[in-house]
């Protein structure tokens, strides 16, 4: 696992191409996944939401649409990603609803029980210390609060797993490298997904820290998984 400084520099480097490549390489399905994540959080009408690894604020903006009365705080390590996110927030006149700050999800600058809900899309696998990151989420969300974790996973159906594996490990890194001109960033993506625990193992890990997975949604044949969680 690369250290935090390396990961931050990598995301700073690919920031100008990040949104374009995300949508291109996922065939725009990532937008549907984020909408589904925001809908889950909106069901309980949270007033305060923390969006971890907010990146360029795509999920934060979706949350603002689904939860128009909520105050949303986005946290990310990459300053350049946040700068791009702030431009998107400003363009949509959401600056009074969405606040973006640089920060570490494994060392959050918030008091215990500060938020009604927490979200994180495609960022939990980048935690330098996964268990510490889980403990921080558990600490700052209120009891009974919802946590939505959207993360890549590995399909289980044999044929689809083989086809997707070829695309994910061979084609995607090549396209990413060609467009972003970063040799390692889009190789890091499949490598980090391969290292991440299986959905069932991840759910067990969450439960150790008082976070109960109420629902596990396998998305697009298992390419991604949405974990719908509640703090006990």
N, C-alpha and C positions, 0 to 999 in steps of 0.2 A: 504494500500500500504506500503510494507516494506521500511525503509529508505535507502538512497543511500549507506551507509556503509554496511548494511546487504546484499543488492543486489550485491555489489562488492565482498564481501567475499564469497557469494554463487557461483558466477561465477568463482572466483579463485579456489574454492574447486572442482568444477566439470570439470575444464579445461582439465585435462588429458583424460577424457572420452567424452568430448563435441562433437567432430567431429564424432566419432564412433556412439554415440547415436543419433545425429541429422540425420545421414543417415539411421541408422537402424529403428528408430521410424517413419520416413517419407517414408520408403521404397525407399529411394534415390530420391524421387520426388523433394526434396529441391534443388537438383543440377539443375534440369530443371527450377525451379522458378528463381534461381539466374541468369541463362543464359538469361532468358527472360528479367530480370531487366537490365542486362548489355547491351543487344541489344537495348533497348529503349534509354538508355543514349548515346550509340554510334552513334545514328542517326545524332546527331548535331556536331559530331567530337570535343568534348570538349578537351581543352588543360590542364585544371586543374580540378580535381575531388576530392571531400571530401567524404569519406566513413565513416559515423557515426556508432557507435556501431559495429566496424569492427570485433571484436572478434578474431577468428583465421585466419582472412584475406581471407576467401573463396570468398566473393564477390569482394574484391579488386583484387584478382588474376584473376577472370573472367573479370573484367573491363580492366585489363592490356592486356588480350588476345584480347578483342574487340576494345580497344582504345590504340593501341601500341605506339602512340606518346604522350599520356597524362601522366602528372605527377599526381600520386594518393597519397593522404594523408589519412591514416586511424587513427581514434580516438576511444579509448575505455577506460572504467574505470578500467578494470581488467588487471593487470600487467601480470598475468600468462597466460591469453588468448593471450595477445600480444606477449609474449615470444614464444609461440607455433606458432603463425602467422608468426613471424619473421623467424623461422626455415623453414617454408614452402616457404616464399618469397625467402630466400637465396638458398634453394634447386632448385628453378626454375630460379635462376640468375636474379631476378627482383628487387634487392635492389636499383638499380639506378632509377627505375621507381616508386616503392612503398615505402613510408615512413610511419612507424607506430609510434604513440605517445600516451602516456597515457593522457586522458583528459575527460572533462565532456561536453556532447552534449548540456547541458543547460547553459553552460558558456564557449563558444568557444574562444580560444586565437588567433583569426584572425580578420583582418580589415574588414570593410564593403565591400561587393562586391568583395570578394577575389577569388571566384571559379566559373567556368563555369557550374558546375553541382554538385549535391549532391545525395548520395544514402544512404539508411539505410535498412537493412534486419533484420527483427524480433527484432528490438531494440526500436522502438518508444513507444511501450507499457510499456517499462521499464523506460521512462523518469520520474524523480521525480516530475517534473512540466511540464505537456504536453504542455500547452500554451507557457511557456517560451522556451521550446525546439523548438517549431514551429517558434517562433519569432527569435530565433537564426539562424535557417536555412534560414529564409527570409532575415535576415541581411547580411549573409556572401555570399549568392549566387548572381550572377550578374543579372540585369534586363534581362528578357527573358531567363534566365538560366533554365535548367531542373532539377527537383527533382524526384527521383524514390523512393517510399516508399513501401517496401514489408512487409506485416504483416499478421499474422494469423487472421482468421475471423471465423464466425460460419455459417455452411451450412444452407440453408433455406428450402430445400426440406424435407418434414416431415420424410420419412423413412430414408434417408441418414443422416439427422440431428440426429435422434435417435441412429443409428448404430455408427456414428462417435462420438457422445457424450459419449457413453459407452466406446469406445476405448480411447478417449481423457481424460476422467475423471477417469477411473478405470484401464485400462490395461497399458496405457502409464506411469502413475506415478509409478506403481508397477515395470515395467521393468527398468525405470530410476533409481529408488531407489536401486534396486538389483544390477545393474551394477556400478553405481556411488557411492553407499554407502552413498548418501546424502539423508536424509529423506524428506527434504522439497523442494529441487530444482525442482523436476519434478511434484510436486503438485503446485508449484508456477506458472508453465507454463499454465495449464488450468485455474487457478484462474485469472491470469493476462489477459488472452484472454477474459474471461467472463466480466472483468471490463472495457475493452477497448470499446470506442464508436463504434456503428454500422458504416459500411462504409458510409452511407448517412450522418450521424451525423458528422463523421470525416471530410468529404468533406466540410460541412458547416463551421466547425471550421477553416479549412485551409483558406477558402475564406475570413474570417475575417481579416487575416493578409496578404492579397494580393497574395495568392497562389491559382491559378486556376487549378483545376483538369481537365485536358484535356481528360483523359481516365481512366476508372476504369475497371480493368480486374479481373474477378472472376476466380480463379485458382482451378483446381481439385475439382469441385463441390462446391466451396465456402470455402474450407479449408483455403485458403489464398487469399489475395487480393493485387493486384499491382496497386498503385495509380501513374499515370503519370501526373506530375504537372509542371506548368510553373509560374515563378515569373512575376507578372504584372508590 
